[in-house]
Amino acid sequence: MADNGSRGSVGNAGAPLGGVYLMTVVGAAVYFVGEADGFWGVVLGLLKALVWPAFAVYRALELLNL
């Protein structure tokens, strides 16, 4: 197959939002781990930090009656 020199463009338009998401996850982890009691509380806090945006979106849509 001949290479005609044209290549697809791969963008990274979501990169800035990825950084914002990382900061929110770290902030949530600090909060939830600070509120934890014991080892399993810390583990649960870290898991909550990863999934809390899903619960926030669900609640926002629920409030908007969507």
Chimera marker file (.cmm) of the C-alpha trace (Angstrom):
<marker_set name="trace">
<marker id="1" x="0.000" y="0.000" z="0.000" r="1" g="1" b="0" radius="0.5"/>
<marker id="2" x="1.387" y="3.373" z="-1.005" r="1" g="1" b="0" radius="0.5"/>
<marker id="3" x="1.801" y="6.122" z="1.554" r="1" g="1" b="0" radius="0.5"/>
<marker id="4" x="0.458" y="9.361" z="0.107" r="1" g="1" b="0" radius="0.5"/>
<marker id="5" x="1.767" y="11.476" z="2.975" r="1" g="1" b="0" radius="0.5"/>
<marker id="6" x="-1.609" y="12.363" z="4.458" r="1" g="1" b="0" radius="0.5"/>
<marker id="7" x="-2.099" y="11.407" z="8.037" r="1" g="1" b="0" radius="0.5"/>
<marker id="8" x="-5.080" y="11.832" z="10.292" r="1" g="1" b="0" radius="0.5"/>
<marker id="9" x="-4.935" y="14.473" z="12.935" r="1" g="1" b="0" radius="0.5"/>
<marker id="10" x="-5.170" y="13.312" z="16.508" r="1" g="1" b="0" radius="0.5"/>
<marker id="11" x="-6.181" y="16.125" z="18.820" r="1" g="1" b="0" radius="0.5"/>
<marker id="12" x="-6.110" y="16.501" z="22.557" r="1" g="1" b="0" radius="0.5"/>
<marker id="13" x="-8.929" y="18.990" z="23.008" r="1" g="1" b="0" radius="0.5"/>
<marker id="14" x="-10.023" y="17.341" z="26.266" r="1" g="1" b="0" radius="0.5"/>
<marker id="15" x="-6.641" y="17.644" z="27.946" r="1" g="1" b="0" radius="0.5"/>
<marker id="16" x="-7.393" y="20.793" z="29.979" r="1" g="1" b="0" radius="0.5"/>
<marker id="17" x="-10.574" y="19.234" z="31.347" r="1" g="1" b="0" radius="0.5"/>
<marker id="18" x="-8.608" y="16.134" z="32.276" r="1" g="1" b="0" radius="0.5"/>
<marker id="19" x="-6.441" y="18.264" z="34.527" r="1" g="1" b="0" radius="0.5"/>
<marker id="20" x="-9.494" y="19.791" z="36.175" r="1" g="1" b="0" radius="0.5"/>
<marker id="21" x="-10.960" y="16.320" z="36.703" r="1" g="1" b="0" radius="0.5"/>
<marker id="22" x="-7.683" y="15.136" z="38.258" r="1" g="1" b="0" radius="0.5"/>
<marker id="23" x="-7.687" y="18.053" z="40.691" r="1" g="1" b="0" radius="0.5"/>
<marker id="24" x="-11.281" y="17.330" z="41.716" r="1" g="1" b="0" radius="0.5"/>
<marker id="25" x="-10.499" y="13.644" z="42.268" r="1" g="1" b="0" radius="0.5"/>
<marker id="26" x="-7.458" y="14.512" z="44.391" r="1" g="1" b="0" radius="0.5"/>
<marker id="27" x="-9.473" y="17.045" z="46.377" r="1" g="1" b="0" radius="0.5"/>
<marker id="28" x="-12.285" y="14.552" z="46.921" r="1" g="1" b="0" radius="0.5"/>
<marker id="29" x="-9.776" y="11.889" z="47.970" r="1" g="1" b="0" radius="0.5"/>
<marker id="30" x="-8.247" y="14.231" z="50.535" r="1" g="1" b="0" radius="0.5"/>
<marker id="31" x="-11.691" y="15.054" z="51.900" r="1" g="1" b="0" radius="0.5"/>
<marker id="32" x="-13.013" y="11.485" z="52.033" r="1" g="1" b="0" radius="0.5"/>
<marker id="33" x="-9.784" y="10.048" z="53.476" r="1" g="1" b="0" radius="0.5"/>
<marker id="34" x="-9.774" y="12.802" z="56.115" r="1" g="1" b="0" radius="0.5"/>
<marker id="35" x="-13.282" y="11.754" z="57.149" r="1" g="1" b="0" radius="0.5"/>
<marker id="36" x="-12.438" y="8.023" z="57.190" r="1" g="1" b="0" radius="0.5"/>
<marker id="37" x="-12.175" y="5.810" z="60.245" r="1" g="1" b="0" radius="0.5"/>
<marker id="38" x="-9.768" y="2.915" z="59.804" r="1" g="1" b="0" radius="0.5"/>
<marker id="39" x="-8.269" y="1.150" z="56.813" r="1" g="1" b="0" radius="0.5"/>
<marker id="40" x="-11.510" y="0.190" z="55.082" r="1" g="1" b="0" radius="0.5"/>
<marker id="41" x="-12.817" y="3.705" z="55.496" r="1" g="1" b="0" radius="0.5"/>
<marker id="42" x="-9.765" y="4.973" z="53.614" r="1" g="1" b="0" radius="0.5"/>
<marker id="43" x="-10.299" y="2.395" z="50.856" r="1" g="1" b="0" radius="0.5"/>
<marker id="44" x="-13.957" y="3.375" z="50.585" r="1" g="1" b="0" radius="0.5"/>
<marker id="45" x="-12.979" y="7.052" z="50.570" r="1" g="1" b="0" radius="0.5"/>
<marker id="46" x="-10.620" y="6.507" z="47.636" r="1" g="1" b="0" radius="0.5"/>
<marker id="47" x="-13.322" y="4.659" z="45.722" r="1" g="1" b="0" radius="0.5"/>
<marker id="48" x="-15.815" y="7.433" z="46.449" r="1" g="1" b="0" radius="0.5"/>
<marker id="49" x="-13.302" y="9.980" z="45.164" r="1" g="1" b="0" radius="0.5"/>
<marker id="50" x="-13.215" y="8.194" z="41.813" r="1" g="1" b="0" radius="0.5"/>
<marker id="51" x="-16.974" y="7.954" z="41.295" r="1" g="1" b="0" radius="0.5"/>
<marker id="52" x="-18.394" y="11.073" z="42.981" r="1" g="1" b="0" radius="0.5"/>
<marker id="53" x="-18.809" y="12.976" z="39.669" r="1" g="1" b="0" radius="0.5"/>
<marker id="54" x="-21.285" y="10.334" z="38.486" r="1" g="1" b="0" radius="0.5"/>
<marker id="55" x="-23.408" y="10.864" z="41.594" r="1" g="1" b="0" radius="0.5"/>
<marker id="56" x="-23.197" y="14.655" z="41.182" r="1" g="1" b="0" radius="0.5"/>
<marker id="57" x="-24.391" y="14.486" z="37.568" r="1" g="1" b="0" radius="0.5"/>
<marker id="58" x="-27.185" y="12.084" z="38.505" r="1" g="1" b="0" radius="0.5"/>
<marker id="59" x="-28.361" y="14.406" z="41.277" r="1" g="1" b="0" radius="0.5"/>
<marker id="60" x="-28.183" y="17.474" z="39.015" r="1" g="1" b="0" radius="0.5"/>
<marker id="61" x="-30.271" y="15.758" z="36.344" r="1" g="1" b="0" radius="0.5"/>
<marker id="62" x="-32.694" y="14.605" z="38.998" r="1" g="1" b="0" radius="0.5"/>
<marker id="63" x="-33.129" y="18.195" z="40.214" r="1" g="1" b="0" radius="0.5"/>
<marker id="64" x="-33.695" y="19.346" z="36.613" r="1" g="1" b="0" radius="0.5"/>
<marker id="65" x="-36.358" y="16.636" z="36.146" r="1" g="1" b="0" radius="0.5"/>
<marker id="66" x="-34.575" y="15.197" z="33.111" r="1" g="1" b="0" radius="0.5"/>
<link id1="1" id2="2" r="1" g="1" b="0" radius="0.2"/>
<link id1="2" id2="3" r="1" g="1" b="0" radius="0.2"/>
<link id1="3" id2="4" r="1" g="1" b="0" radius="0.2"/>
<link id1="4" id2="5" r="1" g="1" b="0" radius="0.2"/>
<link id1="5" id2="6" r="1" g="1" b="0" radius="0.2"/>
<link id1="6" id2="7" r="1" g="1" b="0" radius="0.2"/>
<link id1="7" id2="8" r="1" g="1" b="0" radius="0.2"/>
<link id1="8" id2="9" r="1" g="1" b="0" radius="0.2"/>
<link id1="9" id2="10" r="1" g="1" b="0" radius="0.2"/>
<link id1="10" id2="11" r="1" g="1" b="0" radius="0.2"/>
<link id1="11" id2="12" r="1" g="1" b="0" radius="0.2"/>
<link id1="12" id2="13" r="1" g="1" b="0" radius="0.2"/>
<link id1="13" id2="14" r="1" g="1" b="0" radius="0.2"/>
<link id1="14" id2="15" r="1" g="1" b="0" radius="0.2"/>
<link id1="15" id2="16" r="1" g="1" b="0" radius="0.2"/>
<link id1="16" id2="17" r="1" g="1" b="0" radius="0.2"/>
<link id1="17" id2="18" r="1" g="1" b="0" radius="0.2"/>
<link id1="18" id2="19" r="1" g="1" b="0" radius="0.2"/>
<link id1="19" id2="20" r="1" g="1" b="0" radius="0.2"/>
<link id1="20" id2="21" r="1" g="1" b="0" radius="0.2"/>
<link id1="21" id2="22" r="1" g="1" b="0" radius="0.2"/>
<link id1="22" id2="23" r="1" g="1" b="0" radius="0.2"/>
<link id1="23" id2="24" r="1" g="1" b="0" radius="0.2"/>
<link id1="24" id2="25" r="1" g="1" b="0" radius="0.2"/>
<link id1="25" id2="26" r="1" g="1" b="0" radius="0.2"/>
<link id1="26" id2="27" r="1" g="1" b="0" radius="0.2"/>
<link id1="27" id2="28" r="1" g="1" b="0" radius="0.2"/>
<link id1="28" id2="29" r="1" g="1" b="0" radius="0.2"/>
<link id1="29" id2="30" r="1" g="1" b="0" radius="0.2"/>
<link id1="30" id2="31" r="1" g="1" b="0" radius="0.2"/>
<link id1="31" id2="32" r="1" g="1" b="0" radius="0.2"/>
<link id1="32" id2="33" r="1" g="1" b="0" radius="0.2"/>
<link id1="33" id2="34" r="1" g="1" b="0" radius="0.2"/>
<link id1="34" id2="35" r="1" g="1" b="0" radius="0.2"/>
<link id1="35" id2="36" r="1" g="1" b="0" radius="0.2"/>
<link id1="36" id2="37" r="1" g="1" b="0" radius="0.2"/>
<link id1="37" id2="38" r="1" g="1" b="0" radius="0.2"/>
<link id1="38" id2="39" r="1" g="1" b="0" radius="0.2"/>
<link id1="39" id2="40" r="1" g="1" b="0" radius="0.2"/>
<link id1="40" id2="41" r="1" g="1" b="0" radius="0.2"/>
<link id1="41" id2="42" r="1" g="1" b="0" radius="0.2"/>
<link id1="42" id2="43" r="1" g="1" b="0" radius="0.2"/>
<link id1="43" id2="44" r="1" g="1" b="0" radius="0.2"/>
<link id1="44" id2="45" r="1" g="1" b="0" radius="0.2"/>
<link id1="45" id2="46" r="1" g="1" b="0" radius="0.2"/>
<link id1="46" id2="47" r="1" g="1" b="0" radius="0.2"/>
<link id1="47" id2="48" r="1" g="1" b="0" radius="0.2"/>
<link id1="48" id2="49" r="1" g="1" b="0" radius="0.2"/>
<link id1="49" id2="50" r="1" g="1" b="0" radius="0.2"/>
<link id1="50" id2="51" r="1" g="1" b="0" radius="0.2"/>
<link id1="51" id2="52" r="1" g="1" b="0" radius="0.2"/>
<link id1="52" id2="53" r="1" g="1" b="0" radius="0.2"/>
<link id1="53" id2="54" r="1" g="1" b="0" radius="0.2"/>
<link id1="54" id2="55" r="1" g="1" b="0" radius="0.2"/>
<link id1="55" id2="56" r="1" g="1" b="0" radius="0.2"/>
<link id1="56" id2="57" r="1" g="1" b="0" radius="0.2"/>
<link id1="57" id2="58" r="1" g="1" b="0" radius="0.2"/>
<link id1="58" id2="59" r="1" g="1" b="0" radius="0.2"/>
<link id1="59" id2="60" r="1" g="1" b="0" radius="0.2"/>
<link id1="60" id2="61" r="1" g="1" b="0" radius="0.2"/>
<link id1="61" id2="62" r="1" g="1" b="0" radius="0.2"/>
<link id1="62" id2="63" r="1" g="1" b="0" radius="0.2"/>
<link id1="63" id2="64" r="1" g="1" b="0" radius="0.2"/>
<link id1="64" id2="65" r="1" g="1" b="0" radius="0.2"/>
<link id1="65" id2="66" r="1" g="1" b="0" radius="0.2"/>
</marker_set>
